[in-house]
Amino acid sequence: MDNKYKSDKLVSRRERDIELEKTKIQIETIAKQILKDMGIKMHHLGFKYWITAIYITLDIELNNRSELKMMELYYMVARKHRTTASKAERAMRYAYATIDLKQYFNVTYSINNTALLFLLIEAVKEKIYNPFNLDIQEPKILLCNKNTNTPK
């Protein structure tokens, strides 16, 4: 019976790991598409760093951990990509340097790395929870005209 409990525990852990991997792939796919739509080039190092930063931030947010500061995020991204935090921050900033983000996100304030991360997180959440991006509206009422040629 003890072996059965251990095997059930292993199966549930595997299932949880598979679900986590599916979620990670889904987040990364959505993040890549959003960054491409913005005009960020895939060959920039910042592109990879932004995807990692989005995943780390969403992972921390979904697991109800403590709040994350940007410098901590830079260190986490840098550790994953084996570079320094300052190089990660600079590459992330360089990735969107030539793009007009105010027009893309329809905002009036200046966008820095922190603001862009917040906007990207919101865009990814919107795509996850509303995958077809359907606008939920009231149903439209269609007026049906009766055939006027019928005799009275």
C-alpha positions in Angstrom: 0.0 0.0 0.0 2.9 2.3 0.7 4.2 1.7 -2.8 0.8 2.6 -4.3 0.8 5.9 -2.4 4.3 6.7 -3.7 3.4 5.9 -7.3 0.1 8.0 -7.0 2.2 10.8 -5.7 4.7 10.5 -8.6 1.9 10.4 -11.1 0.2 13.5 -9.7 3.6 15.3 -9.7 4.2 14.3 -13.3 0.7 15.5 -14.3 1.4 18.8 -12.5 4.7 19.2 -14.3 3.0 18.5 -17.6 0.4 21.1 -16.9 3.1 23.6 -15.9 5.0 22.9 -19.1 1.8 23.4 -21.2 1.2 26.7 -19.4 4.7 27.8 -20.0 4.5 27.0 -23.7 1.2 28.8 -24.0 2.6 32.0 -22.3 5.7 32.0 -24.4 3.8 31.5 -27.7 1.4 34.4 -26.9 4.3 36.6 -25.7 6.2 35.9 -28.9 3.2 36.8 -31.1 2.6 40.0 -29.2 6.2 41.1 -29.4 6.3 40.3 -33.2 3.1 42.3 -33.7 4.6 45.2 -31.9 7.5 45.1 -34.4 10.3 43.9 -32.1 12.8 41.9 -34.2 13.2 38.2 -33.2 17.0 38.4 -33.6 17.5 41.0 -30.8 18.6 39.5 -27.5 16.0 41.7 -25.8 13.3 39.6 -27.6 14.3 36.5 -25.7 14.8 38.5 -22.5 11.3 39.9 -22.7 9.7 36.5 -23.2 11.6 35.2 -20.1 10.6 38.3 -18.1 7.0 37.9 -19.0 7.0 34.2 -18.0 8.8 34.8 -14.7 6.4 37.7 -13.8 3.3 35.7 -14.6 4.6 32.7 -12.8 5.2 34.7 -9.7 1.9 36.4 -10.0 -0.1 33.2 -10.5 1.6 31.4 -7.6 0.8 34.4 -5.2 4.4 35.0 -4.3 5.7 38.3 -3.0 5.9 41.3 -5.4 8.8 41.5 -7.8 11.1 44.5 -8.2 12.5 45.2 -11.6 16.1 44.8 -10.5 15.3 41.3 -9.1 13.6 40.5 -12.5 16.7 41.6 -14.4 18.9 39.4 -12.2 16.5 36.4 -12.7 16.5 37.0 -16.5 20.3 37.4 -16.5 20.8 34.3 -14.5 18.7 32.2 -16.9 20.5 33.6 -20.0 24.0 33.6 -18.3 24.7 37.3 -18.6 24.7 40.3 -16.2 21.6 42.2 -15.1 22.7 45.5 -16.6 23.2 43.8 -20.0 19.8 42.2 -19.8 18.2 45.6 -18.9 20.0 47.3 -21.8 19.1 44.6 -24.3 15.4 44.8 -23.2 15.4 48.6 -23.6 17.2 48.4 -27.0 14.6 45.9 -28.4 11.9 48.6 -28.5 14.0 51.7 -29.0 12.8 52.4 -32.5 9.2 51.5 -32.0 6.4 53.9 -31.2 4.9 52.0 -28.3 2.5 54.9 -27.3 0.6 54.4 -30.5 0.6 50.6 -30.3 -0.8 50.5 -26.7 -2.8 53.8 -27.1 -1.3 55.5 -24.0 -0.2 59.0 -23.3 2.6 58.4 -20.8 6.2 57.6 -21.6 7.0 53.9 -21.7 10.0 52.4 -20.0 10.8 48.8 -19.2 8.5 48.7 -16.1 5.6 50.2 -18.0 6.1 48.0 -21.0 6.3 44.9 -18.8 3.0 45.8 -17.2 1.4 46.4 -20.6 2.7 43.1 -22.0 1.6 41.2 -18.9 -1.9 42.6 -19.3 -1.9 41.8 -23.1 -0.8 38.2 -22.4 -3.5 37.7 -19.7 -6.1 39.0 -22.1 -5.1 36.5 -24.7 -5.0 33.6 -22.2 -8.4 34.3 -20.7 -10.0 35.4 -24.0 -8.1 33.4 -26.7 -10.3 34.4 -29.6 -10.3 38.0 -28.5 -14.1 38.1 -28.9 -15.8 41.3 -27.9 -18.7 40.3 -25.7 -21.6 42.4 -26.7 -25.3 42.2 -26.4 -27.0 40.1 -29.0 -28.2 42.1 -32.0 -31.9 42.0 -32.8 -32.6 41.2 -36.4 -35.8 42.6 -37.8 -37.7 40.2 -40.0 -39.9 41.8 -42.5 -42.9 39.8 -43.5 -43.5 39.2 -47.1 -45.6 42.1 -48.3 -46.9 40.3 -51.4 -49.2 38.0 -49.4 -52.9 38.8 -49.8 -54.7 40.1 -46.8 
